[in-house]
Amino acid sequence: MQITRHDQTLQTSGEPQKVGEKMPNFTVTNAEGKQVQLKDLLTKPSLFSVVPDINTRVCSISTKKFNQEVDKYDGVNFYTVSTNSPDQQKDWCATENVKNMQLLSDEQTEFGQKTGLFVSENNTDARSIWVVDQHGTILYQELVPEMTNEPNYAGALGFLSAL
């Protein structure tokens, strides 16, 4: 899939799955440094906000926005996935006072490779939003074509409200 960053064309590692398909199993690292798989995360429907680098402006804005919304959706898990290390993510959360969003590290790029979102040119995953049910089926997806743009928060949250 092609995306852009400041209008420069970038290529992801493949074509992402579509709504109605299964999210591929993957392993990421949680804040405690423990490796977790998709099946461990799907205790209820889950929103995955994929950001290229938590330490950049748009990624920070996006994660803080979803962090503010978590308490309104008791029946939904909220995760942010980035290729930052768990320590970088913890430092960012402490600095930005983010406590509700669960950050997951794709430092090993397995998530990005399996979902077709990995961008080798800058070692990040393409910005996207996914809502996945507890059986692993993709219910909602937004692939943001320009990495420096914010996602459609209203679209994703509206979808969650309708669940």
ZADRENMAR-755978 format. One record per residue: x, y, z of N, C-alpha, C in turn. Coordinates in pm, whole numbers, padded with zeros to 5 digits, always signed. Layout:
// residues N
XYZXYZXYZ ...
// end
This chain:
// residues 163
+00085-00116+00000+00000+00000+00000+00091+00124+00000 +00051+00223-00075+00127+00347-00076+00062+00450+00015 +00147+00520+00090+00103+00632+00172+00201+00746+00145 +00178+00859+00208+00272+00969+00194+00310+01022+00331 +00423+01089+00335+00468+01164+00453+00524+01294+00400 +00457+01404+00431+00493+01535+00374+00500+01525+00222 +00400+01458+00165+00384+01441+00021+00491+01353-00045 +00579+01292+00033+00676+01196-00022+00611+01057-00018 +00609+00989-00130+00547+00857-00138+00631+00753-00064 +00563+00674+00018+00625+00565+00092+00545+00438+00064 +00611+00325+00074+00548+00195+00051+00542+00118+00182 +00425+00062+00213+00415-00025+00330+00454-00167+00289 +00466-00252+00387+00511-00389+00365+00409-00478+00296 +00288-00430+00277+00187-00513+00212+00053-00444+00208 -00049-00522+00181-00186-00471+00179-00255-00509+00310 -00303-00410+00384-00372-00439+00511-00500-00520+00490 -00538-00591+00595-00662-00667+00593-00778-00568+00582 -00893-00620+00545-01011-00537+00524-01118-00569+00629 -01216-00481+00638-01329-00503+00727-01394-00636+00691 -01425-00714+00793-01485-00846+00774-01383-00959+00776 -01255-00925+00757-01149-01025+00763-01097-01035+00906 -01018-01139+00930-00956-01158+01061-00828-01077+01070 -00806-01016+01185-00680-00950+01213-00578-01062+01234 -00462-01055+01170-00363-01162+01188-00309-01162+01331 -00276-01280+01380-00217-01287+01513-00080-01220+01509 -00045-01153+01616+00084-01083+01624+00128-01081+01769 +00254-01048+01788+00309-01032+01922+00364-00891+01934 +00328-00823+02041+00380-00691+02074+00422-00694+02221 +00484-00587+02268+00530-00580+02406+00450-00475+02482 +00398-00513+02598+00318-00418+02677+00409-00333+02766 +00349-00245+02845+00425-00151+02928+00510-00220+03035 +00471-00341+03072+00548-00416+03172+00662-00494+03108 +00679-00482+02978+00785-00553+02908+00750-00696+02872 +00623-00731+02889+00577-00868+02860+00527-00875+02717 +00561-00983+02649+00511-01004+02514+00368-01057+02522 +00280-00994+02445+00140-01034+02440+00099-01053+02295 +00005-01143+02275-00046-01171+02141-00186-01113+02128 -00232-01107+02004-00366-01054+01977-00470-01120+02066 -00466-01252+02078-00566-01324+02156-00567-01279+02303 -00452-01234+02354-00444-01185+02492-00513-01050+02507 -00520-00974+02399-00571-00837+02403-00721-00829+02379 -00779-00932+02317-00919-00927+02276-01013-00981+02382 -01008-00923+02501-01100-00963+02608-01239-00905+02586 -01247-00806+02500-01372-00741+02458-01340-00669+02328 -01437-00612+02259-01403-00537+02137-01292-00436+02169 -01203-00416+02072-01084-00335+02097-01059-00236+01984 -01023-00114+02022-00979-00014+01927-00827-00010+01932 -00765-00026+01815-00620-00015+01801-00591+00111+01722 -00525+00206+01787-00479+00327+01720-00331+00306+01690 -00299+00297+01563-00160+00273+01522-00099+00407+01486 +00012+00440+01552+00080+00568+01529+00225+00540+01492 +00282+00620+01402+00421+00597+01360+00523+00615+01473 +00514+00724+01550+00614+00755+01652+00547+00837+01762 +00535+00779+01880+00462+00843+01989+00522+00979+02026 +00648+01001+01993+00715+01126+02029+00701+01236+01926 +00606+01222+01834+00582+01328+01736+00446+01392+01764 +00428+01511+01712+00311+01594+01745+00178+01524+01717 +00157+01476+01595+00027+01419+01559+00001+01289+01635 +00103+01209+01652+00087+01083+01728+00051+01112+01873 +00113+01213+01928+00085+01255+02065-00059+01305+02077 -00100+01390+01986-00237+01443+01986-00338+01328+01976 -00314+01238+01885-00405+01125+01861-00418+01038+01987 -00308+01004+02047-00311+00917+02165-00379+00987+02282 -00351+01115+02300-00416+01189+02409-00567+01201+02384 -00608+01220+02259-00750+01229+02226-00823+01100+02264 -00769+00986+02221-00834+00860+02256-00827+00834+02406 -00718+00874+02472-00706+00859+02616-00820+00929+02688 -00863+01045+02637-00972+01121+02698-01107+01050+02681 -01117+00962+02584-01245+00897+02552-01264+00761+02617 -01157+00701+02668-01161+00563+02717-01275+00540+02816 -01289+00627+02914-01388+00606+03021-01532+00606+02971 -01557+00658+02852-01692+00663+02797-01733+00529+02733 -01639+00436+02722-01663+00310+02651-01618+00193+02737 -01698+00160+02839-01662+00052+02931-01641-00082+02861 -01714-00106+02754-01709-00235+02687-01604-00245+02579 -01506-00153+02578-01406-00151+02471-01266-00133+02531 -01171-00211+02481-01029-00189+02513-00974-00084+02418 -00888+00003+02468-00822+00104+02385-00671+00081+02389 -00611+00063+02272-00467+00041+02261-00406+00138+02161 -00285+00182+02189-00204+00253+02091-00084+00165+02061 -00057+00144+01932+00057+00064+01887+00154+00157+01815 +00282+00151+01851+00386+00225+01779+00514+00142+01781 +00608+00179+01698+00736+00107+01695+00834+00159+01800 +00790+00251+01884+00874+00297+01995+00896+00183+02094 +01004+00191+02168+01032+00091+02271+00935+00110+02388 +00915+00006+02469+00830+00021+02587+00878+00134+02679 +01009+00151+02694+01061+00258+02779+01027+00396+02721 +01041+00412+02590+01003+00539+02528+00854+00566+02548 +00772+00463+02535+00629+00479+02555+00597+00516+02700 +00663+00449+02796+00639+00481+02937+00680+00624+02969 +00795+00666+02916+00840+00803+02939+00739+00903+02882 +00689+00875+02762+00591+00964+02699+00464+00970+02784 +00415+00855+02828+00293+00851+02910+00312+00932+03039 +00427+00919+03103+00454+00994+03225+00458+01144+03198 +00523+01183+03090+00534+01325+03055+00398+01384+03020 +00316+01308+02947+00187+01359+02897+00069+01325+02989 +00097+01258+03102-00007+01220+03198-00116+01134+03134 -00075+01040+03050-00168+00947+02986-00171+00818+03068 -00289+00788+03122-00301+00672+03210-00402+00569+03164 -00494+00609+03076-00602+00518+03037-00568+00434+02914 -00503+00492+02818-00465+00420+02695-00357+00319+02730 -00368+00200+02675-00263+00100+02692-00172+00106+02569 -00045+00137+02591+00049+00145+02480+00118+00011+02459 +00131-00026+02333+00192-00152+02294+00307-00124+02198 +00420-00184+02224+00538-00161+02142+00548-00264+02030 +00562-00213+01908+00590-00297+01791+00735-00276+01749 +00822-00261+01848+00964-00236+01822+01024-00345+01733 +00974-00467+01743+01023-00578+01662+00956-00582+01524 +00862-00497+01500+00788-00477+01373+00701-00594+01330 +00674-00687+01418+00590-00801+01380+00447-00758+01349 +00391-00671+01432+00256-00621+01406+00251-00556+01268 +00342-00464+01242+00344-00392+01114+00363-00484+00995 +00451-00582+01010+00475-00677+00899+00350-00761+00872 +00287-00811+00977+00171-00901+00958+00047-00828+00910 +00036-00700+00943-00081-00623+00900-00056-00547+00770 +00066-00551+00718+00099-00479+00596+00119-00330+00617 +00138-00287+00742+00149-00145+00775+00293-00096+00794 +00389-00187+00796+00527-00147+00826+00586-00066+00710 +00650+00046+00744+00716+00133+00647+00866+00124+00675 +00938+00050+00590+01080+00026+00617+01164+00153+00605 +01122+00247+00520+01201+00369+00500+01223+00448+00629 +01128+00441+00721+01146+00514+00847+01120+00427+00970 +01113+00295+00951+01098+00199+01059+00978+00230+01150 +00865+00261+01086+00742+00288+01161+00627+00208+01099 +00514+00214+01165+00391+00157+01111+00303+00272+01063 +00229+00249+00957+00141+00353+00901+00026+00383+00996 -00007+00511+01005-00116+00555+01093-00248+00492+01047 -00318+00435+01143-00445+00370+01112-00524+00348+01240 -00653+00322+01223-00743+00290+01334-00813+00159+01299 -00820+00072+01395-00885-00059+01377-00978-00084+01495 -01097-00135+01468-01183-00188+01573-01200-00336+01541 -01166-00418+01640-01165-00563+01622-01252-00624+01731 -01339-00718+01694-01422-00782+01796-01341-00886+01872 -01403-00943+01975-01329-01036+02061-01293-01167+01992 -01342-01189+01871-01308-01308+01793-01201-01278+01688 -01155-01152+01683-01049-01115+01590-01096-01063+01456 -01227-01046+01439-01279-00995+01313-01271-00843+01312 -01222-00789+01201-01210-00644+01185-01349-00587+01155 -01395-00497+01242-01526-00435+01227-01518-00296+01164 -01407-00229+01186-01389-00091+01139-01241-00071+01110 -01216+00011+01008-01077+00037+00971-01068+00175+00908 -00966+00248+00945-00930+00371+00876-00781+00369+00850 -00743+00375+00725-00603+00384+00686-00578+00529+00647 -00494+00598+00721-00470+00740+00697-00363+00753+00588 -00399+00807+00472-00307+00807+00358-00186+00900+00372 -00198+01007+00451-00085+01098+00476-00046+01085+00623 +00076+01036+00647+00119+01005+00784+00110+01123+00879 +00117+01246+00829+00115+01362+00918-00025+01412+00947 -00127+01344+00894-00267+01382+00921-00321+01304+01040 -00414+01365+01111-00481+01296+01221-00589+01204+01164 -00624+01100+01238-00733+01013+01192-00868+01080+01215 -00972+01015+01167-01109+01063+01184-01160+01011+01319 -01136+01088+01424-01177+01047+01558-01328+01025+01565 -01404+01118+01509-01550+01109+01515-01600+00982+01448 -01538+00942+01338-01578+00820+01270-01557+00697+01355 -01439+00688+01415-01407+00571+01498-01492+00569+01625 -01503+00683+01691-01581+00687+01816-01730+00670+01789 -01777+00723+01676-01916+00702+01639-01945+00555+01614 -01849+00487+01551-01866+00345+01527-01874+00270+01662 -01784+00305+01755-01787+00240+01887-01919+00264+01958 -01972+00385+01947-02099+00417+02012-02213+00333+01957 -02204+00295+01831-02309+00216+01767-02297+00066+01795 -02185+00022+01853-02168-00121+01882-02270-00173+01981 
// end
